[in-house]
Amino acid sequence: MTDLPDDNTLTESGLDLRAGKGRILLIACGALAREILALIRLNGWDHMDLQCLPAKLHLYPDRIVTAVEEAVARNRATYDDIFVVYADCGTGGQLQAKCTELGVNMVAGPHCYAFFEGNDAFAARAEDEITAFYLTDFLVKQFDAFVWKPMGLDRHPELRDMLFGNYTKLVYQAQTEDPALLAKARDCADRLGLAFEYRFTGYGDLAHALRAEAEKT
């Protein structure tokens, strides 16, 4: 698969959204596009279509709720079901409240780090990993765009110890077994001055949530 555009946005013009009877629309974070498409293909969920919102909304979580609401409104009339593939993602419960108001379901969990590892497993580790900084496949690939540059470390590397001084390790939650990504994740840890831990999670609770949604129809 070719790389996503810089804003990591997939829209109707980029995907075959075949609305109709029995079809499910997944409204998702652009950071999850590859994983969702892989699961759809692997499981033959031909009745599921995907529309991704810009991954960079994670830099402005207050905008996620409005973007999801607008996407649901645009597509409600042409789909039997809509499923929101976001966790809370820094919205402070507002996204769940909006989904409840709109009558659509969403992925459970505080963020993608939790549901990739499995929400229960992540919660069990939470107290011991309060000083861990997490990366997924997407964030390893987009480390400069989503971590290094937004935090100003490209211009002011001296800020590193101030921003990451309370972290002790970088945990790479890998969705795929990719030696190149593993090497890049190690480099990310080195750049941040953190110890490195590799943890293969696969798709975790994301796979379970999509399977449950796919089997509803």
N, C-alpha and C positions, 0 to 999 in steps of 0.2 A: 504494500500500500504506500502511496506517496505521502509525503509530509503534509500536514494540515497547513492552511494559510497562517500568516503571522498572528492573526487574532484568534486562531483556533476555532473558527466558527463554521459550522455546517448548517446550511439552510435548505429550504425546499428546492432552490435552484441547484444545489449540489448533490442531493440525494433523491431517490425515487420514492416519494411519499405517495403511496397508493391507497388513499383513503377509501373506505367502503365498509360494508357489513363485516363484522367480526374482527376488524382491524384495531390494533392498539398503537397509539402514538407514545413514544418515549421522549419526553422533554428533558434534556440532560445537559450537564456541564460539559463544555468542550474538552475538558481535561480527561473525560471518560470515554471519548468517542471510540478510540481504538479497541478498548476493552469491551465495550458494548457491542460493537460490530463483530468482534471475534466471537463473542458468546452467541449472537444471533446466527452467525454462519455455522458455528460448531453444533448448535442444537437444532438447526433447521426451523427457526422461528420465523417463517415467511410471512406471518400475519402481523409482525411488528415492524414499525417504521421509526426512524430516529430523526429528531431535530435537536441540534445542539445550540446552546447559547454560548456566547464568548467565554472562554476559560478565564479571561482577565477580569471577569466580574468578581473573582475571588479577591482581587485587590480592593474591591469596593463592595463588601457584602451587603451594605444597605440597599444596593440596587438589584440584588438577586430576586427579591420578592416581587418587585414590580415587573421585572423581565419575565418571570415565570407566569405571573398573572396575565400578562399581555399575550404570551404564547398560548396559554390555555384558551383564552377568549378567541384567538384567531382560528383555533383548530377544533373547538368543541363540537361544532355542528357536523363535522365530517368524519369523526371517529367514534366508535362504540365505547372506547375507554382511553383514558389518558393517564400515564404514570410518570411521575416526576422523579428523575434520577439525580437527585441532590440529597445530601444529608442536611443537617442544620446549617453547616458551613458558615458559622459566625453570625447568623441572623438572630440569635438570641431567642429562638422559638417562634419568630415571626413567620418563617416559611411554613412550618407545620400548621400554624394557625390559619394562614392563607389557604393552604391546600385543603384543610378541613372545611373552611368557608366555601371553597370552590367545589367541594365534593370529589376531589381526586386524591389518590394515595401517593406516597413518596417513600423513598428508601429510609429505613430507620438508621439512626446513629448520629453522632455529633459531627463527623466529618469523614472523608474518604479513608483516612488512615485507619479509622476504627472499623469501617465495614470491610475493607480489604483484609485486615487481619482477622476479622470476626469480632463483632461488637462485644460479645462476652469475654473473649480472650483479651481484647484490648483493655476493657475495663478492669480485668484482673491484674493487668500489668501496670495500670495507670499510676498507682502510688509510687512504684519503684522506678518509673520512667518519666518522672516529672521534669527531668533535665534532658530529655531526648528530643532531638530535632529530626523530623521524619521527611523522607522523600519517597515518592512512588516512581514508576517508570516514566510517567509524563514529566514529573518535576526534575528528574535527572536529565532528561532530554532538554528541558526548558529552564535549566538552572539559572542561566544568566538573565533570561527574560523575566522570570518570576521571583527570583531571590536576589541575585547579585546586584542587578541594576536598580530595581525598585527600592532597595535598601541603601542605595547610594555608594555601595562598596566599589563600584567601578571608578568612581571619582574620588572617593575618600576611604581608601583601604584601612586607614587608621581607626575607622569606626568598628572594625570587626570585633575587637575584644569588648567593646562597650555593648554591642548588639548581641553577641553570642557568648559573653563571658559567663553567663549562668547555665549554659548548656555544657554537658559533658560528653555526649556522643551523638553521632548521626546514624540513624537507623534507616537503611535502605529496604523498603518493603517492595520486593520485586514481584511483578505480575507475570513476567516471563523470564526464562533462563537465558540471558543474553550476556556473553562475556564482555562485549564492548560497553554495555550499560553498567555492568559491575565495575569495570575499570574507571568509567567516568564518575560513578558514585563515590569510589574511593578518593578520586581527585577532588570532588566536592567537599568531602570531609577534611581533606588536607587543607584546602583553601580556607575552610572555616576554623581550622585549628582544633578539630574534634576527633575523638576516637571513632572508629568505624565498626558498624555491625550490619551484616547482611542477613536478611530474613525473607525467604521465599514464601509469599502468602498466596500466590495465584490470585484468583478473583474473589475469594472469600465470600462474604455475605451478599456481595453484588450479584453473584451467580444465583444464589438462593432466591433473592428478591425478584430477579427477572424471571426465573423459572416459575415461581408462584404466580406471577402476573401472566405469563404466557399460558399457563394451564387453566386460567379462569374461563377462557372462551371455549 
